[in-house]
Amino acid sequence: MKNSFKNLSFPELKAKRDELSRKYMDLRFQMVIGHVDNPLQKRDMRRQIARVKTLIRQHELSAAKAPKA
């Protein structure tokens, strides 16, 4: 799962980030209600979102350097 995001394009990464954020919010609501089987799933979801955001930032930085070079 860690490396599955590396070969996605920039628009796909943004879509994945939005999807994961929605799932994370749903998971948070379920935790409040008390219907979560695996509480560690919340931590894993946060880490996946961070991975995707890091890759998005890398794409942005590489795109910013490309026109100047």
Distance bins in CASP14 RR format, pairs under 12 A and 6 or more apart:
PFRMAT RR
TARGET T0000
AUTHOR 0000-0000-0000
RMODE 2
METHOD distances of the structure
MODEL  1
1 16 0 0 0 0 0 1 0 0 0 0 0
1 20 0 0 0 0 0 1 0 0 0 0 0
1 44 0 0 0 0 1 0 0 0 0 0 0
1 45 0 0 0 0 0 1 0 0 0 0 0
1 47 0 0 0 0 1 0 0 0 0 0 0
1 48 1 0 0 1 0 0 0 0 0 0 0
1 51 0 0 0 0 1 0 0 0 0 0 0
1 52 0 0 0 0 0 1 0 0 0 0 0
2 44 0 0 0 0 0 1 0 0 0 0 0
2 47 0 0 0 0 1 0 0 0 0 0 0
2 48 0 0 0 0 1 0 0 0 0 0 0
2 50 0 0 0 0 0 1 0 0 0 0 0
2 51 1 0 0 1 0 0 0 0 0 0 0
2 52 0 0 0 0 0 1 0 0 0 0 0
2 54 0 0 0 0 0 1 0 0 0 0 0
2 55 0 0 0 0 0 1 0 0 0 0 0
3 48 0 0 0 0 0 1 0 0 0 0 0
3 51 0 0 0 0 1 0 0 0 0 0 0
3 55 0 0 0 0 0 1 0 0 0 0 0
4 12 0 0 0 0 0 1 0 0 0 0 0
4 13 0 0 0 0 0 1 0 0 0 0 0
4 16 0 0 0 0 1 0 0 0 0 0 0
4 48 0 0 0 0 1 0 0 0 0 0 0
4 51 0 0 0 0 1 0 0 0 0 0 0
4 52 0 0 0 0 0 1 0 0 0 0 0
4 55 0 0 0 0 0 1 0 0 0 0 0
5 12 0 0 0 0 1 0 0 0 0 0 0
5 13 1 0 0 1 0 0 0 0 0 0 0
5 14 0 0 0 0 0 1 0 0 0 0 0
5 15 0 0 0 0 0 1 0 0 0 0 0
5 16 1 0 0 1 0 0 0 0 0 0 0
5 17 0 0 0 0 1 0 0 0 0 0 0
5 19 0 0 0 0 0 1 0 0 0 0 0
5 20 0 0 0 0 1 0 0 0 0 0 0
5 47 0 0 0 0 0 1 0 0 0 0 0
5 48 1 0 0 1 0 0 0 0 0 0 0
5 49 0 0 0 0 0 1 0 0 0 0 0
5 50 0 0 0 0 0 1 0 0 0 0 0
5 51 1 0 1 0 0 0 0 0 0 0 0
5 52 1 0 1 0 0 0 0 0 0 0 0
5 53 0 0 0 0 0 1 0 0 0 0 0
5 54 0 0 0 0 1 0 0 0 0 0 0
5 55 1 0 1 0 0 0 0 0 0 0 0
5 56 0 0 0 0 1 0 0 0 0 0 0
5 58 0 0 0 0 0 1 0 0 0 0 0
5 59 0 0 0 0 0 1 0 0 0 0 0
6 12 0 0 0 0 0 1 0 0 0 0 0
6 13 0 0 0 0 1 0 0 0 0 0 0
6 16 0 0 0 0 0 1 0 0 0 0 0
6 51 0 0 0 0 1 0 0 0 0 0 0
6 52 0 0 0 0 0 1 0 0 0 0 0
6 54 0 0 0 0 0 1 0 0 0 0 0
6 55 1 0 0 1 0 0 0 0 0 0 0
6 56 0 0 0 0 0 1 0 0 0 0 0
6 58 0 0 0 0 1 0 0 0 0 0 0
6 59 0 0 0 0 0 1 0 0 0 0 0
7 13 0 0 0 0 0 1 0 0 0 0 0
7 16 0 0 0 0 0 1 0 0 0 0 0
7 55 0 0 0 0 0 1 0 0 0 0 0
8 14 0 0 0 0 1 0 0 0 0 0 0
8 15 0 0 0 0 1 0 0 0 0 0 0
8 16 1 0 0 1 0 0 0 0 0 0 0
8 17 0 0 0 0 0 1 0 0 0 0 0
8 19 0 0 0 0 0 1 0 0 0 0 0
8 51 0 0 0 0 0 1 0 0 0 0 0
8 52 0 0 0 0 1 0 0 0 0 0 0
8 55 1 0 0 1 0 0 0 0 0 0 0
8 56 0 0 0 0 1 0 0 0 0 0 0
8 58 0 0 0 0 0 1 0 0 0 0 0
8 59 0 0 0 0 1 0 0 0 0 0 0
9 15 0 0 0 0 1 0 0 0 0 0 0
9 16 0 0 0 0 0 1 0 0 0 0 0
9 55 0 0 0 0 0 1 0 0 0 0 0
9 56 0 0 0 0 0 1 0 0 0 0 0
9 59 0 0 0 0 1 0 0 0 0 0 0
9 63 0 0 0 0 0 1 0 0 0 0 0
10 16 0 0 0 0 0 1 0 0 0 0 0
10 17 0 0 0 0 0 1 0 0 0 0 0
10 52 0 0 0 0 0 1 0 0 0 0 0
10 55 0 0 0 0 1 0 0 0 0 0 0
10 56 1 0 0 1 0 0 0 0 0 0 0
10 57 0 0 0 0 0 1 0 0 0 0 0
10 58 0 0 0 0 1 0 0 0 0 0 0
10 59 1 0 1 0 0 0 0 0 0 0 0
10 60 0 0 0 0 1 0 0 0 0 0 0
10 61 0 0 0 0 0 1 0 0 0 0 0
10 62 0 0 0 0 1 0 0 0 0 0 0
10 63 1 0 0 1 0 0 0 0 0 0 0
11 17 0 0 0 0 0 1 0 0 0 0 0
11 18 0 0 0 0 0 1 0 0 0 0 0
11 56 0 0 0 0 0 1 0 0 0 0 0
11 59 0 0 0 0 1 0 0 0 0 0 0
12 18 0 0 0 0 0 1 0 0 0 0 0
12 19 0 0 0 0 0 1 0 0 0 0 0
12 52 0 0 0 0 1 0 0 0 0 0 0
12 55 0 0 0 0 0 1 0 0 0 0 0
12 56 0 0 0 0 0 1 0 0 0 0 0
12 59 0 0 0 0 0 1 0 0 0 0 0
13 19 0 0 0 0 0 1 0 0 0 0 0
13 20 0 0 0 0 0 1 0 0 0 0 0
13 48 0 0 0 0 0 1 0 0 0 0 0
13 49 0 0 0 0 0 1 0 0 0 0 0
13 51 0 0 0 0 1 0 0 0 0 0 0
13 52 1 0 1 0 0 0 0 0 0 0 0
13 53 0 0 0 0 1 0 0 0 0 0 0
13 54 0 0 0 0 1 0 0 0 0 0 0
13 55 1 0 1 0 0 0 0 0 0 0 0
13 56 1 0 1 0 0 0 0 0 0 0 0
13 57 0 0 0 0 1 0 0 0 0 0 0
13 58 0 0 0 0 1 0 0 0 0 0 0
13 59 1 0 0 1 0 0 0 0 0 0 0
13 60 0 0 0 0 0 1 0 0 0 0 0
14 20 0 0 0 0 0 1 0 0 0 0 0
14 21 0 0 0 0 0 1 0 0 0 0 0
14 52 0 0 0 0 1 0 0 0 0 0 0
14 53 0 0 0 0 1 0 0 0 0 0 0
14 55 0 0 0 0 0 1 0 0 0 0 0
14 56 1 0 0 1 0 0 0 0 0 0 0
14 57 0 0 0 0 0 1 0 0 0 0 0
14 59 0 0 0 0 1 0 0 0 0 0 0
14 60 0 0 0 0 0 1 0 0 0 0 0
15 21 0 0 0 0 0 1 0 0 0 0 0
15 22 0 0 0 0 0 1 0 0 0 0 0
15 52 0 0 0 0 1 0 0 0 0 0 0
15 56 0 0 0 0 0 1 0 0 0 0 0
16 22 0 0 0 0 0 1 0 0 0 0 0
16 23 0 0 0 0 0 1 0 0 0 0 0
16 48 0 0 0 0 1 0 0 0 0 0 0
16 49 0 0 0 0 1 0 0 0 0 0 0
16 51 0 0 0 0 1 0 0 0 0 0 0
16 52 1 0 1 0 0 0 0 0 0 0 0
16 53 0 0 0 0 0 1 0 0 0 0 0
16 55 0 0 0 0 1 0 0 0 0 0 0
16 56 0 0 0 0 1 0 0 0 0 0 0
17 23 0 0 0 0 0 1 0 0 0 0 0
17 24 0 0 0 0 0 1 0 0 0 0 0
17 45 0 0 0 0 0 1 0 0 0 0 0
17 48 0 0 0 0 1 0 0 0 0 0 0
17 49 1 0 0 1 0 0 0 0 0 0 0
17 50 0 0 0 0 0 1 0 0 0 0 0
17 51 0 0 0 0 1 0 0 0 0 0 0
17 52 1 0 1 0 0 0 0 0 0 0 0
17 53 1 0 0 1 0 0 0 0 0 0 0
17 54 0 0 0 0 0 1 0 0 0 0 0
17 55 0 0 0 0 1 0 0 0 0 0 0
17 56 1 0 0 1 0 0 0 0 0 0 0
17 57 0 0 0 0 0 1 0 0 0 0 0
17 59 0 0 0 0 0 1 0 0 0 0 0
18 24 0 0 0 0 0 1 0 0 0 0 0
18 25 0 0 0 0 0 1 0 0 0 0 0
18 49 0 0 0 0 0 1 0 0 0 0 0
18 52 0 0 0 0 1 0 0 0 0 0 0
18 53 0 0 0 0 0 1 0 0 0 0 0
18 56 0 0 0 0 0 1 0 0 0 0 0
19 25 0 0 0 0 0 1 0 0 0 0 0
19 26 0 0 0 0 0 1 0 0 0 0 0
19 45 0 0 0 0 0 1 0 0 0 0 0
19 48 0 0 0 0 0 1 0 0 0 0 0
19 49 0 0 0 0 1 0 0 0 0 0 0
19 52 0 0 0 0 1 0 0 0 0 0 0
20 26 0 0 0 0 0 1 0 0 0 0 0
20 27 0 0 0 0 0 1 0 0 0 0 0
20 41 0 0 0 0 0 1 0 0 0 0 0
20 42 0 0 0 0 0 1 0 0 0 0 0
20 44 0 0 0 0 0 1 0 0 0 0 0
20 45 1 0 0 1 0 0 0 0 0 0 0
20 46 0 0 0 0 1 0 0 0 0 0 0
20 47 0 0 0 0 0 1 0 0 0 0 0
20 48 1 0 1 0 0 0 0 0 0 0 0
20 49 1 0 1 0 0 0 0 0 0 0 0
20 50 0 0 0 0 1 0 0 0 0 0 0
20 51 0 0 0 0 1 0 0 0 0 0 0
20 52 1 0 0 1 0 0 0 0 0 0 0
20 53 0 0 0 0 1 0 0 0 0 0 0
20 56 0 0 0 0 0 1 0 0 0 0 0
21 27 0 0 0 0 0 1 0 0 0 0 0
21 28 0 0 0 0 0 1 0 0 0 0 0
21 45 0 0 0 0 1 0 0 0 0 0 0
21 46 0 0 0 0 0 1 0 0 0 0 0
21 48 0 0 0 0 0 1 0 0 0 0 0
21 49 1 0 0 1 0 0 0 0 0 0 0
21 50 0 0 0 0 0 1 0 0 0 0 0
21 52 0 0 0 0 1 0 0 0 0 0 0
21 53 0 0 0 0 1 0 0 0 0 0 0
22 28 0 0 0 0 0 1 0 0 0 0 0
22 29 0 0 0 0 0 1 0 0 0 0 0
22 45 0 0 0 0 0 1 0 0 0 0 0
22 49 0 0 0 0 0 1 0 0 0 0 0
23 29 0 0 0 0 0 1 0 0 0 0 0
23 30 0 0 0 0 0 1 0 0 0 0 0
23 41 0 0 0 0 1 0 0 0 0 0 0
23 42 0 0 0 0 0 1 0 0 0 0 0
23 44 0 0 0 0 0 1 0 0 0 0 0
23 45 1 0 0 1 0 0 0 0 0 0 0
23 46 0 0 0 0 0 1 0 0 0 0 0
23 48 0 0 0 0 1 0 0 0 0 0 0
23 49 0 0 0 0 1 0 0 0 0 0 0
23 52 0 0 0 0 0 1 0 0 0 0 0
24 30 0 0 0 0 0 1 0 0 0 0 0
24 31 0 0 0 0 0 1 0 0 0 0 0
24 41 0 0 0 0 1 0 0 0 0 0 0
24 42 1 0 0 1 0 0 0 0 0 0 0
24 43 0 0 0 0 0 1 0 0 0 0 0
24 44 0 0 0 0 0 1 0 0 0 0 0
24 45 1 0 1 0 0 0 0 0 0 0 0
24 46 1 0 0 1 0 0 0 0 0 0 0
24 47 0 0 0 0 0 1 0 0 0 0 0
24 48 0 0 0 0 1 0 0 0 0 0 0
24 49 1 0 0 1 0 0 0 0 0 0 0
24 50 0 0 0 0 0 1 0 0 0 0 0
24 52 0 0 0 0 0 1 0 0 0 0 0
25 31 0 0 0 0 0 1 0 0 0 0 0
25 32 0 0 0 0 0 1 0 0 0 0 0
25 42 0 0 0 0 0 1 0 0 0 0 0
25 45 0 0 0 0 1 0 0 0 0 0 0
25 46 0 0 0 0 0 1 0 0 0 0 0
25 49 0 0 0 0 0 1 0 0 0 0 0
26 32 0 0 0 0 0 1 0 0 0 0 0
26 33 0 0 0 0 0 1 0 0 0 0 0
26 35 0 0 0 0 0 1 0 0 0 0 0
26 36 0 0 0 0 0 1 0 0 0 0 0
26 41 0 0 0 0 0 1 0 0 0 0 0
26 42 0 0 0 0 0 1 0 0 0 0 0
26 45 0 0 0 0 1 0 0 0 0 0 0
27 33 0 0 0 0 0 1 0 0 0 0 0
27 34 0 0 0 0 0 1 0 0 0 0 0
27 35 0 0 0 0 0 1 0 0 0 0 0
27 36 1 0 0 1 0 0 0 0 0 0 0
27 37 0 0 0 0 0 1 0 0 0 0 0
27 38 0 0 0 0 1 0 0 0 0 0 0
27 39 0 0 0 0 1 0 0 0 0 0 0
27 40 0 0 0 0 0 1 0 0 0 0 0
27 41 1 0 0 1 0 0 0 0 0 0 0
27 42 1 0 1 0 0 0 0 0 0 0 0
27 43 0 0 0 0 0 1 0 0 0 0 0
27 44 0 0 0 0 1 0 0 0 0 0 0
27 45 1 0 0 1 0 0 0 0 0 0 0
27 46 0 0 0 0 1 0 0 0 0 0 0
27 48 0 0 0 0 0 1 0 0 0 0 0
27 49 0 0 0 0 0 1 0 0 0 0 0
28 34 0 0 0 0 0 1 0 0 0 0 0
28 35 0 0 0 0 0 1 0 0 0 0 0
28 36 0 0 0 0 1 0 0 0 0 0 0
28 39 0 0 0 0 0 1 0 0 0 0 0
28 41 0 0 0 0 0 1 0 0 0 0 0
28 42 1 0 0 1 0 0 0 0 0 0 0
28 43 0 0 0 0 0 1 0 0 0 0 0
28 45 0 0 0 0 1 0 0 0 0 0 0
28 46 0 0 0 0 0 1 0 0 0 0 0
29 35 0 0 0 0 1 0 0 0 0 0 0
29 36 0 0 0 0 1 0 0 0 0 0 0
29 42 0 0 0 0 0 1 0 0 0 0 0
30 36 1 0 1 0 0 0 0 0 0 0 0
30 37 0 0 0 0 1 0 0 0 0 0 0
30 38 0 0 0 0 0 1 0 0 0 0 0
30 39 0 0 0 0 0 1 0 0 0 0 0
30 41 0 0 0 0 1 0 0 0 0 0 0
30 42 0 0 0 0 1 0 0 0 0 0 0
30 45 0 0 0 0 0 1 0 0 0 0 0
31 37 0 0 0 0 0 1 0 0 0 0 0
31 38 0 0 0 0 0 1 0 0 0 0 0
31 39 1 0 0 1 0 0 0 0 0 0 0
31 40 0 0 0 0 0 1 0 0 0 0 0
31 41 0 0 0 0 1 0 0 0 0 0 0
31 42 1 0 0 1 0 0 0 0 0 0 0
31 43 0 0 0 0 0 1 0 0 0 0 0
31 45 0 0 0 0 0 1 0 0 0 0 0
32 42 0 0 0 0 0 1 0 0 0 0 0
34 42 0 0 0 0 0 1 0 0 0 0 0
35 41 0 0 0 0 0 1 0 0 0 0 0
36 42 1 0 0 1 0 0 0 0 0 0 0
36 43 0 0 0 0 0 1 0 0 0 0 0
36 45 0 0 0 0 0 1 0 0 0 0 0
38 44 0 0 0 0 1 0 0 0 0 0 0
38 45 0 0 0 0 0 1 0 0 0 0 0
39 45 0 0 0 0 0 1 0 0 0 0 0
40 46 0 0 0 0 0 1 0 0 0 0 0
40 47 0 0 0 0 0 1 0 0 0 0 0
41 47 0 0 0 0 0 1 0 0 0 0 0
41 48 0 0 0 0 0 1 0 0 0 0 0
42 48 0 0 0 0 0 1 0 0 0 0 0
42 49 0 0 0 0 0 1 0 0 0 0 0
43 49 0 0 0 0 0 1 0 0 0 0 0
43 50 0 0 0 0 0 1 0 0 0 0 0
44 50 0 0 0 0 0 1 0 0 0 0 0
44 51 0 0 0 0 0 1 0 0 0 0 0
45 51 0 0 0 0 0 1 0 0 0 0 0
45 52 0 0 0 0 0 1 0 0 0 0 0
46 52 0 0 0 0 0 1 0 0 0 0 0
46 53 0 0 0 0 0 1 0 0 0 0 0
47 53 0 0 0 0 0 1 0 0 0 0 0
47 54 0 0 0 0 0 1 0 0 0 0 0
48 54 0 0 0 0 0 1 0 0 0 0 0
48 55 0 0 0 0 0 1 0 0 0 0 0
49 55 0 0 0 0 0 1 0 0 0 0 0
49 56 0 0 0 0 0 1 0 0 0 0 0
50 56 0 0 0 0 0 1 0 0 0 0 0
50 57 0 0 0 0 0 1 0 0 0 0 0
51 57 0 0 0 0 0 1 0 0 0 0 0
51 58 0 0 0 0 0 1 0 0 0 0 0
52 58 0 0 0 0 0 1 0 0 0 0 0
52 59 0 0 0 0 0 1 0 0 0 0 0
53 59 0 0 0 0 0 1 0 0 0 0 0
53 60 0 0 0 0 0 1 0 0 0 0 0
54 60 0 0 0 0 0 1 0 0 0 0 0
54 61 0 0 0 0 0 1 0 0 0 0 0
55 61 0 0 0 0 0 1 0 0 0 0 0
55 62 0 0 0 0 0 1 0 0 0 0 0
56 62 0 0 0 0 0 1 0 0 0 0 0
56 63 0 0 0 0 0 1 0 0 0 0 0
57 63 0 0 0 0 0 1 0 0 0 0 0
57 64 0 0 0 0 0 1 0 0 0 0 0
58 64 0 0 0 0 0 1 0 0 0 0 0
58 65 0 0 0 0 0 1 0 0 0 0 0
59 65 0 0 0 0 0 1 0 0 0 0 0
59 66 0 0 0 0 0 1 0 0 0 0 0
60 66 0 0 0 0 0 1 0 0 0 0 0
61 68 0 0 0 0 0 1 0 0 0 0 0
62 68 0 0 0 0 0 1 0 0 0 0 0
62 69 0 0 0 0 0 1 0 0 0 0 0
63 69 0 0 0 0 0 1 0 0 0 0 0
END
